[in-house]
Amino acid sequence: MKIAMLLEEGATASSVTTTLDMLRLAQRYQPEAGWQPHLYSTHGGPVRLTDAVVVETQRLPADLGDFDAIILPGFFAESLEHIVTRLHTTWRTVIDRLRRLPETTLVAASCYGTFVLAEAGLLDGRLATTTWWLAHEFQQRYPHIRLDADKTLIDSGRAVTAGAMTAHTDLSLHVLRRLGGAALARSVSGIMLVDGARTSQRPFMSVQKEYADPLIRRAIEWMTDNIAHPASIDDLASAMHVSYRTLNRRFLDITGMTPLTYLQALKIERAKELLEAAPGDFEAITAKVGYEDVSSFRRLFKRSTGLSPAQYRRQFKGSTVGG
């Protein structure tokens, strides 16, 4: 069983070490399969993941066609522009190799590593997921990919993609399941106390609040200040001294959401904070975010997070309440 992990400077240490630990356990349970990882980087040699973690890699071969699977960990980047720059520089050679892979090679990536697979064209026409906070930008850059960023992990046949950071654990476990069978995956997951049961990134999502556009910044500040009031988007447009049409267009262009959708997301974000921070019934929380209809906001909350308010509180605070 030949598995290559492709990494460069800035790769997330947890992604790399998790995969290495899982492959080592796989070797224990299936020694005849030869679960030995091959770590490659463009130039070979030591690759620094953090100040304390450095891994030794081999130079990226000209042909990766002999491997059963290629795994790309996530990597750190400051912004979409930083990711794009790295795709054109750091990852350029890797992307070239990926484009020449045979159809039979399984490819898997998590977090920003999904951008590398997408740039190589390996996700075109396929269902895929990515890190939730850049889902809108990912879809704009790669319109031929059927993106579902709600999902933690998606297996589209040739390609397996996973969401943010720790979703790489689910990814590595799934690769073992694909190549070594369900029994192997169960054995490894039992030792590591992971189950791959997370199906959605939605409970972890938060709304972006920092934008360069002055109008959007002022609008978000106004929404935040008035979050406890049942204000309308017409009120917001009036406060910003622009038309509803202008406000709607700018929000769509910059945030990927209408002003109303953004305001709802902001209210849900506040409700999540209140559920995590203190006891209290959901009716009171509903009032604090400017909703009068508790049932309506409960449905909106569940549609947005994938959890009822009570389920959310139990998962993220550990208390038990009705909701």
C-alpha positions, -999 to 999 in steps of 0.1 A, spaced: 0 0 0 18 31 -12 6 64 2 23 97 -5 18 128 17 26 160 -1 36 189 22 53 222 21 64 248 47 34 260 67 15 227 66 -6 222 98 14 200 121 -17 183 135 -27 172 100 7 157 93 12 139 126 -24 126 128 -20 109 94 14 95 104 -1 81 137 -30 65 119 -7 49 93 15 35 120 -15 19 137 -27 6 104 7 -11 99 2 -28 133 -32 -42 123 -23 -50 86 15 -55 85 13 -73 52 -2 -43 35 29 -21 41 12 10 54 44 31 51 39 68 43 62 86 18 66 123 27 74 145 -2 80 182 -7 90 201 -38 127 204 -28 130 176 -3 149 178 30 135 191 63 102 209 63 94 231 93 58 228 104 62 248 136 92 260 156 91 227 175 81 203 147 103 196 117 98 166 94 122 150 69 109 147 33 120 133 0 122 154 -31 89 153 -51 93 127 -79 84 135 -114 57 109 -115 32 100 -87 13 74 -107 26 44 -86 8 55 -54 -25 42 -42 -34 74 -25 -21 110 -23 -29 130 9 -26 167 12 -27 182 47 -40 217 53 -17 246 55 -17 280 71 -25 312 52 -35 347 61 -61 353 34 -75 341 1 -49 362 -16 -22 345 4 -36 311 -6 -36 321 -43 -1 333 -41 10 300 -26 -8 281 -52 12 299 -79 45 296 -61 49 271 -33 24 245 -46 30 251 -84 51 219 -89 28 198 -68 -2 210 -88 16 200 -120 22 165 -107 -14 161 -96 -27 171 -130 -8 141 -145 -22 115 -120 -40 84 -134 -77 82 -127 -72 53 -104 -52 72 -78 -72 83 -48 -66 119 -38 -75 134 -4 -72 169 10 -85 189 39 -88 226 47 -67 248 24 -53 216 8 -86 214 -10 -76 245 -30 -46 226 -43 -68 197 -56 -92 223 -71 -64 242 -88 -52 209 -103 -87 204 -118 -92 171 -98 -125 183 -83 -141 196 -115 -177 183 -118 -174 166 -84 -191 171 -51 -165 185 -26 -162 204 7 -136 229 20 -130 251 50 -162 268 58 -149 304 62 -137 305 25 -166 286 10 -179 316 -9 -145 325 -23 -138 288 -32 -170 286 -51 -163 318 -70 -128 307 -79 -139 271 -89 -175 273 -103 -173 239 -119 -170 222 -85 -202 212 -67 -194 226 -33 -212 217 -1 -192 234 26 -218 222 52 -203 188 51 -173 178 72 -162 151 47 -172 142 11 -162 111 -8 -168 117 -45 -151 86 -57 -117 95 -69 -114 125 -45 -120 128 -8 -122 163 7 -126 175 43 -133 208 60 -114 228 85 -84 217 105 -94 187 127 -116 174 99 -83 160 86 -87 133 113 -119 122 96 -101 124 62 -72 101 73 -96 77 89 -117 76 57 -87 69 35 -79 39 57 -115 28 53 -113 31 15 -80 13 12 -80 -11 41 -116 -18 49 -141 -9 76 -125 -33 101 -92 -15 99 -108 19 103 -127 7 134 -95 -7 149 -76 25 144 -105 48 155 -108 27 187 -72 32 196 -73 70 188 -108 76 203 -121 91 171 -152 80 153 -155 101 121 -191 108 132 -191 145 126 -210 152 94 -214 189 94 -193 220 99 -224 242 105 -223 242 143 -188 256 142 -194 283 116 -193 320 125 -200 351 105 -172 372 92 -173 407 106 -141 424 93 -144 438 58 -124 466 40 -154 482 24 -164 512 45 -202 508 38 -202 472 48 -182 480 79 -206 507 90 -236 485 82 -223 456 103 -216 480 132 -251 493 129 -265 458 129 -245 449 159 -256 479 179 -292 473 170 -292 435 173 -317 435 202 -343 454 181 -365 440 153 -350 465 128 -357 460 91 -332 462 62 -351 494 51 -341 509 84 -305 499 78 -304 514 43 -319 546 56 -292 548 84 -265 542 58 -280 569 35 -282 545 5 -310 528 -14 -321 493 -5 -309 482 -40 -274 496 -35 -271 480 -1 -283 447 -13 -259 447 -43 -228 457 -22 -236 430 4 -239 403 -22 -208 414 -40 -186 415 -9 -201 391 16 -219 367 -7 -250 373 14 -280 396 12 -282 421 41 -311 402 56 -292 369 55 -262 385 71 -284 401 98 -299 367 105 -265 351 107 -254 378 131 -284 372 153 -277 334 153 -241 341 162 -252 362 192 -277 335 202 -249 309 201 -228 331 224 -256 334 249 -263 297 248 -227 290 256 -222 317 282 -251 314 306 -281 295 316 -315 308 306 -344 298 285 -344 302 247 -373 326 249 -352 352 267 -324 347 242 -348 351 213 -358 385 227 -322 396 232 -315 391 195 -346 410 184 -370 382 175 -406 381 187 -415 347 174 -396 320 194 -407 291 172 -396 309 140 -362 317 155 -358 282 168 -364 269 132 -339 294 118 -313 285 144 -316 248 136 -315 254 99 -283 274 103 -264 253 128 -279 218 122 -287 216 159 -316 226 181 -308 253 207 -308 226 234 -285 203 214 -262 232 207 -260 241 244 -253 205 254 -225 201 228 -208 234 234 -215 241 271 -224 207 286 -255 218 304 -290 203 299 -320 226 292 -351 225 273 -352 241 238 
